[in-house]
Amino acid sequence: MSGAGSGSGAGGRGPLSPTELKRLHRTWRRSVDLRLGLILDGVQNPYNVGSLLRSAAAYHVESVWLVPPAPDPSHSGVSKTALGSHKLVAWHRAESGPEAVAAARAQGFTTVAIELTADAEPLFAVDLGPAVCFVLGHEDRGVHRDTLAAVDRVAFLPQLGKVGSLNVSQAGTVALYEALRQAAPGRSPTPPPA
């Protein structure tokens, strides 16, 4: 839902007005006890960085760490994709992934890399807890091995189709959503056993 519209319409099924949308988000934000962070460990494409900053703003991410060669928000491609949302997120430069992981831990985050490794767990099976920082890697090479050695957990996004991976900005948004889903009032952090 884009949030555009002129009211709730008949039966509450129409698009929300801007005021109704703000009220909905405010109520939801107050009902969830969750802190989020992101580490972009070498995410190189400015459009991916901008998209992730937009998702970070939408999910109320506290901090984003940019690890080279990730461009900062002043890059035209980043700002074009972020559509101003990069101004709503605190971002920091880190010289390496392990440095960013240490900074996230110092802020009380558990670090979870989203990567395909032999020891990775399905993301929905990981109890993400109340403060999680997701680590996302380079578009082709993934999360750097030194960064993988530094994180608390490694998780992957199970996929059923013939494509084995998602674009990094899509994967990051899915991870942020899963953290929110787990933190939602009345929700179980992991699915029931089959």
Backbone torsions as a table, in degrees:
resi	resn	phi	psi	omega
1	MET	NA	131.6	-177.2
2	SER	-83.0	-21.0	-178.7
3	GLY	91.7	-7.8	178.3
4	ALA	-79.6	150.2	176.9
5	GLY	152.2	-179.2	-174.1
6	SER	-121.0	21.2	177.3
7	GLY	137.8	174.9	-174.2
8	SER	-78.9	-11.3	172.9
9	GLY	65.4	-174.7	-177.1
10	ALA	-65.7	129.3	175.7
11	GLY	69.6	12.0	178.8
12	GLY	74.4	13.6	-177.1
13	ARG	-97.0	-7.1	-178.9
14	GLY	-81.8	169.2	178.2
15	PRO	-61.1	149.1	178.2
16	LEU	-78.9	147.9	172.7
17	SER	-71.9	163.2	177.5
18	PRO	-55.4	-38.2	178.9
19	THR	-67.2	-44.1	178.2
20	GLU	-63.1	-38.6	179.1
21	LEU	-64.4	-44.8	177.2
22	LYS	-60.4	-42.1	179.6
23	ARG	-63.3	-43.8	178.7
24	LEU	-59.5	-49.2	-179.2
25	HIS	-64.4	-39.4	179.4
26	ARG	-63.1	-45.4	179.8
27	THR	-62.3	-44.4	-179.7
28	TRP	-63.5	-45.6	-178.9
29	ARG	-58.6	-39.2	-178.9
30	ARG	-72.0	-21.7	-176.2
31	SER	-90.4	-6.1	-175.3
32	VAL	-116.5	128.0	176.0
33	ASP	-100.5	93.5	-174.1
34	LEU	-151.9	133.6	172.8
35	ARG	-115.9	134.6	-177.4
36	LEU	-127.1	146.1	173.1
37	GLY	-139.5	162.6	176.5
38	LEU	-136.6	139.1	169.9
39	ILE	-118.3	121.2	177.0
40	LEU	-99.8	93.3	-173.2
41	ASP	-83.6	76.6	178.1
42	GLY	86.4	14.9	174.5
43	VAL	-60.2	118.6	-167.2
44	GLN	-97.9	-35.6	-174.2
45	ASN	-73.4	123.0	-178.3
46	PRO	-59.9	-31.9	179.7
47	TYR	-69.4	-35.5	174.8
48	ASN	-67.1	-42.0	178.3
49	VAL	-62.2	-44.9	178.8
50	GLY	-62.3	-42.0	178.4
51	SER	-63.7	-41.0	178.2
52	LEU	-67.0	-36.8	176.2
53	LEU	-65.7	-35.9	176.6
54	ARG	-65.8	-44.5	176.1
55	SER	-63.1	-39.2	178.8
56	ALA	-60.3	-42.1	178.4
57	ALA	-67.0	-39.5	-179.4
58	ALA	-65.8	-33.5	-178.4
59	TYR	-98.6	10.2	176.1
60	HIS	60.1	44.2	177.1
61	VAL	-68.2	132.9	-178.6
62	GLU	-73.3	-46.3	-174.4
63	SER	-142.4	143.0	173.1
64	VAL	-124.8	128.7	176.3
65	TRP	-105.9	129.1	179.4
66	LEU	-105.4	121.2	-179.9
67	VAL	-108.4	131.6	-179.1
68	PRO	-51.9	141.3	11.0
69	PRO	-93.8	24.4	-179.3
70	ALA	-59.3	126.0	178.7
71	PRO	-74.6	152.4	179.1
72	ASP	-88.0	171.2	-174.2
73	PRO	-61.3	-14.5	178.4
74	SER	-74.4	-15.2	177.6
75	HIS	-64.4	135.7	-175.2
76	SER	-59.4	-37.3	179.0
77	GLY	-67.8	-37.4	178.0
78	VAL	-65.1	-51.5	-175.6
79	SER	-67.0	-32.4	178.5
80	LYS	-63.9	-42.6	-178.2
81	THR	-78.4	-35.5	-178.5
82	ALA	-70.9	-22.2	178.0
83	LEU	52.1	42.4	177.1
84	GLY	88.0	-14.8	-177.7
85	SER	-68.7	-18.8	178.3
86	HIS	-63.9	-18.7	177.8
87	LYS	-77.6	-10.4	-177.0
88	LEU	-99.4	0.8	-175.4
89	VAL	-124.7	132.8	174.4
90	ALA	-75.3	125.9	178.6
91	TRP	-125.8	152.0	-176.0
92	HIS	-137.2	151.6	172.4
93	ARG	-92.6	140.3	171.9
94	ALA	-132.1	141.5	-177.4
95	GLU	-76.3	-21.3	179.8
96	SER	-150.5	163.0	176.6
97	GLY	-61.0	-47.7	178.7
98	PRO	-59.4	-34.8	176.2
99	GLU	-64.3	-41.3	178.6
100	ALA	-66.7	-40.7	177.6
101	VAL	-60.9	-43.9	178.5
102	ALA	-62.3	-40.7	178.8
103	ALA	-65.2	-40.8	178.5
104	ALA	-64.8	-43.5	177.7
105	ARG	-61.9	-38.7	178.8
106	ALA	-61.9	-25.1	176.6
107	GLN	-91.0	6.9	175.6
108	GLY	90.0	12.8	-179.6
109	PHE	-88.7	145.1	163.1
110	THR	-86.0	136.5	-177.1
111	THR	-103.2	131.5	-179.2
112	VAL	-130.6	113.8	175.9
113	ALA	-80.2	139.1	173.5
114	ILE	-100.0	104.0	-172.8
115	GLU	-158.7	153.9	176.3
116	LEU	-93.2	101.4	177.2
117	THR	-131.7	167.0	-179.2
118	ALA	-62.3	-30.1	-177.6
119	ASP	-101.7	8.5	-179.5
120	ALA	-69.2	143.3	178.2
121	GLU	-105.8	153.3	174.1
122	PRO	-60.3	134.3	-175.2
123	LEU	-56.3	-40.7	-177.6
124	PHE	-67.5	-16.1	179.3
125	ALA	-92.0	-6.6	-179.7
126	VAL	-92.7	124.8	174.6
127	ASP	-75.8	106.3	-172.3
128	LEU	-78.8	-18.4	177.0
129	GLY	73.3	-175.1	-173.4
130	PRO	-84.9	-7.9	-179.2
131	ALA	-145.9	102.4	-176.9
132	VAL	-128.3	139.5	175.5
133	CYS	-119.0	117.4	179.3
134	PHE	-86.4	139.9	178.6
135	VAL	-110.0	122.6	-178.5
136	LEU	-119.1	139.0	-173.5
137	GLY	-105.9	-178.5	178.9
138	HIS	-53.6	146.8	-175.4
139	GLU	-57.3	-35.7	-179.6
140	ASP	-104.4	-42.6	-173.7
141	ARG	-91.1	-13.3	178.5
142	GLY	76.8	-159.9	-180.0
143	VAL	-73.6	133.4	-178.9
144	HIS	-60.8	143.7	-176.7
145	ARG	-59.4	-34.7	177.3
146	ASP	-66.7	-34.7	177.3
147	THR	-70.4	-42.4	177.3
148	LEU	-57.9	-37.8	179.4
149	ALA	-68.4	-22.6	-175.4
150	ALA	-91.5	-22.1	-173.8
151	VAL	-76.4	163.3	178.9
152	ASP	-77.2	-39.9	-176.7
153	ARG	-143.7	160.4	173.0
154	VAL	-127.0	131.3	-179.4
155	ALA	-131.7	157.3	175.6
156	PHE	-128.7	163.2	178.5
157	LEU	-99.1	107.5	179.5
158	PRO	-60.1	136.4	179.9
159	GLN	-132.2	143.9	-174.5
160	LEU	-102.7	-16.6	-175.5
161	GLY	-85.8	-170.1	-177.2
162	LYS	-86.7	-6.8	175.3
163	VAL	-93.7	129.3	-171.7
164	GLY	-90.5	-4.6	-179.6
165	SER	-153.5	164.1	176.7
166	LEU	-109.5	162.3	169.1
167	ASN	-57.9	144.8	-175.2
168	VAL	-58.5	-36.3	-179.8
169	SER	-70.4	-35.0	176.0
170	GLN	-67.8	-44.4	179.9
171	ALA	-61.0	-41.8	178.8
172	GLY	-63.1	-41.1	179.6
173	THR	-66.9	-40.0	176.5
174	VAL	-61.3	-43.1	179.7
175	ALA	-62.8	-44.1	178.2
176	LEU	-61.1	-41.9	178.4
177	TYR	-62.2	-42.7	-179.4
178	GLU	-62.5	-39.2	176.8
179	ALA	-62.3	-42.6	177.7
180	LEU	-65.2	-42.6	179.3
181	ARG	-58.8	-44.6	-179.4
182	GLN	-66.0	-33.2	-176.9
183	ALA	-84.7	-9.9	-176.3
184	ALA	-61.9	139.7	179.6
185	PRO	-56.2	133.8	177.6
186	GLY	78.6	5.9	-179.3
187	ARG	-100.1	146.3	174.7
188	SER	-84.3	138.2	-178.8
189	PRO	-65.5	-27.2	178.3
190	THR	-130.4	151.7	179.9
191	PRO	-66.2	153.9	179.0
192	PRO	-65.3	153.4	178.9
193	PRO	-62.2	147.5	-178.9
194	ALA	-77.0	NA	NA
